[in-house]
Amino acid sequence: MKTYKVGILGATGVVGQMMLKVMEEKQLPVELRLLASKRSVGKEFTFNGETLVVEEATETSFEGLDFVLGAVGNDMSKYFAPFIKEAGAIYIDNSSAFRLDPNVPLVVPEVNPEHVYVHQGIIANPNCVTIIGLTAIAPIHRLNPIQRIVASTYQAVSGAGIAGMNELLKQLEDLYLNNEIVPQAFARQIVCNLIPQIGSENELGYTSEEMKFQNESRKILNSPDLKVNCTCVRVPVIQSHSISMTLELTREMEVDEVKELLEKAKGVELMEPYPTPLDTTNQDLVKVGRIHKDISADRSIVLWCCGDQVRKGAATNAIQIMELLMN
Ligand SMILES: NC(=O)c1ccc[n+]([C@@H]2O[C@H](COP(=O)([O-])OP(=O)(O)OC[C@H]3O[C@@H](n4cnc5c(N)ncnc54)[C@H](OP(=O)(O)O)[C@@H]3O)[C@@H](O)[C@H]2O)c1
């Protein structure tokens, strides 16, 4: 069996570390190169019992690699992408830098695996809310097209990287010790609180995170007219995002029919009465519950879902894309 040479760009971050863990769990035939900033040079991590040392990511770091899994922010991703391409590696990116580029496939393997094969060296992983939300509702959309989604998200602090996760842990400690709480990674205190803003606000009053769900879903589902009204909220949960969704369908649908579809769907588990973030953390399924009709509108269904946004919402989805290409 061929061994693939894989670089992780941003190997020391929340997503990069999860990539190591998921590839080890899956026992993929890979040889890894760990890349991060100058700050991390020499840090050591174990993969399959072997010690790997982090190198500084530079313009020449990608020579000889088959794949690069991107786990850095937009600016770094845009900077390194041309060098990855030049080195001949396929770049699977977790940032939002290339998601809406018409030449870049945007892929959730359970939803649109066929898009993965038509690429020009870059494939984008969707936003974590898009991945979790669409994994849950694409099986419904295939049978009964969704025309409009009204969603509210409850997003874990690790969605903001290591800095976000550390901030909640530090504020928990400060609260317990009666120390002053000084927000740094988030705009407001996150412990014993929630923050209804993720990303910057546009002229219509939506944040960048909220617009991603509509724009990315339109591309993935080939549904340019899909309308999404989303409110994204940061909550004091460590890992796993939750989403409440009201789906306006093309025709009326019974709750039992929805449940039957989701019971058979790839990557989904029907969990009644409902999942919580702790039920989905450290595993890859998107769990769905609280399915009922919307009493305020016809042809409308309400559901609740949770998914681990570091795994299925980022690392696992990217690795599934790589596996499709390996096969
Ligand atoms: N966290 C999530 O749940 C999640 C979900 C979906 C998508 N994403 C996306 O995934 C990407 C990574 O997010 P994260 O949460 O893992 O962030 P993170 O924990 O803050 O990690 C950032 C990574 O980027 C590296 N980095 C920073 N500057 C660099 C440079 N100049 N050269 C090379 N590497 C550099 C860091 O290395 P050092 O340690 O050396 O600084 C670190 O490995 C982001 O685009 C994010 O939007 C995150």
The ligand as an SDF file (V2000), in Angstrom:
LIG
                    3D

 48 52  0  0  0  0  0  0  0  0999 V2000
  -11.1970   25.5590   16.0930 N   0  0  0  0  0  0  0  0  0  0  0  0
  -12.2250   25.1340   15.3680 C   0  0  0  0  0  0  0  0  0  0  0  0
  -13.1940   24.5560   15.8890 O   0  0  0  0  0  0  0  0  0  0  0  0
  -12.2650   25.3510   13.8820 C   0  0  0  0  0  0  0  0  0  0  0  0
  -13.3010   24.7600   13.1540 C   0  0  0  0  0  0  0  0  0  0  0  0
  -13.3450   24.9430   11.7630 C   0  0  0  0  0  0  0  0  0  0  0  0
  -12.3610   25.6810   11.1300 C   0  0  0  0  0  0  0  0  0  0  0  0
  -11.3640   26.2480   11.8790 N   0  0  0  0  0  0  0  0  0  0  0  0
  -10.3390   27.0040   11.1460 C   0  0  0  0  0  0  0  0  0  0  0  0
   -9.1150   26.2440   11.2090 O   0  0  0  0  0  0  0  0  0  0  0  0
   -7.9900   27.1240   11.2290 C   0  0  0  0  0  0  0  0  0  0  0  0
   -7.1520   26.8250   12.4760 C   0  0  0  0  0  0  0  0  0  0  0  0
   -7.9430   27.0780   13.6230 O   0  0  0  0  0  0  0  0  0  0  0  0
   -7.5170   26.6350   15.1100 P   0  0  0  0  0  0  0  0  0  0  0  0
   -8.7510   26.7730   15.8940 O   0  0  0  0  0  0  0  0  0  0  0  0
   -6.7820   25.3370   15.0860 O   0  0  0  0  0  0  0  0  0  0  0  0
   -6.5160   27.8300   15.5070 O   0  0  0  0  0  0  0  0  0  0  0  0
   -5.3750   27.8560   16.6340 P   0  0  0  0  0  0  0  0  0  0  0  0
   -5.6470   26.8740   17.7030 O   0  0  0  0  0  0  0  0  0  0  0  0
   -5.2470   29.2790   17.0050 O   0  0  0  0  0  0  0  0  0  0  0  0
   -4.0630   27.3950   15.8280 O   0  0  0  0  0  0  0  0  0  0  0  0
   -3.4850   28.2140   14.8340 C   0  0  0  0  0  0  0  0  0  0  0  0
   -2.3280   27.4860   14.1650 C   0  0  0  0  0  0  0  0  0  0  0  0
   -1.7760   28.3660   13.1670 O   0  0  0  0  0  0  0  0  0  0  0  0
   -0.3730   28.3790   13.3390 C   0  0  0  0  0  0  0  0  0  0  0  0
    0.2290   29.6160   12.8490 N   0  0  0  0  0  0  0  0  0  0  0  0
    0.0150   30.8830   13.2850 C   0  0  0  0  0  0  0  0  0  0  0  0
    0.8240   31.7410   12.6190 N   0  0  0  0  0  0  0  0  0  0  0  0
    1.5740   30.9970   11.7790 C   0  0  0  0  0  0  0  0  0  0  0  0
    2.6240   31.2820   10.8650 C   0  0  0  0  0  0  0  0  0  0  0  0
    3.0870   32.5200   10.6890 N   0  0  0  0  0  0  0  0  0  0  0  0
    3.1810   30.2700   10.1600 N   0  0  0  0  0  0  0  0  0  0  0  0
    2.7510   29.0000   10.3390 C   0  0  0  0  0  0  0  0  0  0  0  0
    1.7780   28.6510   11.2210 N   0  0  0  0  0  0  0  0  0  0  0  0
    1.1990   29.6380   11.9160 C   0  0  0  0  0  0  0  0  0  0  0  0
   -0.1790   28.2520   14.8370 C   0  0  0  0  0  0  0  0  0  0  0  0
    1.1470   27.8980   15.1270 O   0  0  0  0  0  0  0  0  0  0  0  0
    1.8750   28.3660   16.5060 P   0  0  0  0  0  0  0  0  0  0  0  0
    1.3760   27.4410   17.5670 O   0  0  0  0  0  0  0  0  0  0  0  0
    3.3140   28.1750   16.1980 O   0  0  0  0  0  0  0  0  0  0  0  0
    1.4890   29.7940   16.7400 O   0  0  0  0  0  0  0  0  0  0  0  0
   -1.1940   27.1410   15.1330 C   0  0  0  0  0  0  0  0  0  0  0  0
   -0.6510   25.8970   14.8040 O   0  0  0  0  0  0  0  0  0  0  0  0
   -8.5750   28.5490   11.1880 C   0  0  0  0  0  0  0  0  0  0  0  0
   -8.6400   28.9870    9.8620 O   0  0  0  0  0  0  0  0  0  0  0  0
   -9.9750   28.3610   11.7520 C   0  0  0  0  0  0  0  0  0  0  0  0
  -10.8810   29.3560   11.3190 O   0  0  0  0  0  0  0  0  0  0  0  0
  -11.2860   26.0950   13.2270 C   0  0  0  0  0  0  0  0  0  0  0  0
  1  2  1  0
  2  3  2  0
  2  4  1  0
  4  5  1  0
  4 48  2  0
  5  6  2  0
  6  7  1  0
  7  8  2  0
  8  9  1  0
  8 48  1  0
  9 10  1  0
  9 46  1  0
 10 11  1  0
 11 12  1  0
 11 44  1  0
 12 13  1  0
 13 14  1  0
 14 15  2  0
 14 16  1  0
 14 17  1  0
 17 18  1  0
 18 19  2  0
 18 20  1  0
 18 21  1  0
 21 22  1  0
 22 23  1  0
 23 24  1  0
 23 42  1  0
 24 25  1  0
 25 26  1  0
 25 36  1  0
 26 27  1  0
 26 35  1  0
 27 28  2  0
 28 29  1  0
 29 30  1  0
 29 35  2  0
 30 31  1  0
 30 32  2  0
 32 33  1  0
 33 34  2  0
 34 35  1  0
 36 37  1  0
 36 42  1  0
 37 38  1  0
 38 39  2  0
 38 40  1  0
 38 41  1  0
 42 43  1  0
 44 45  1  0
 44 46  1  0
 46 47  1  0
M  CHG  2   8   1  16  -1
M  END
$$$$
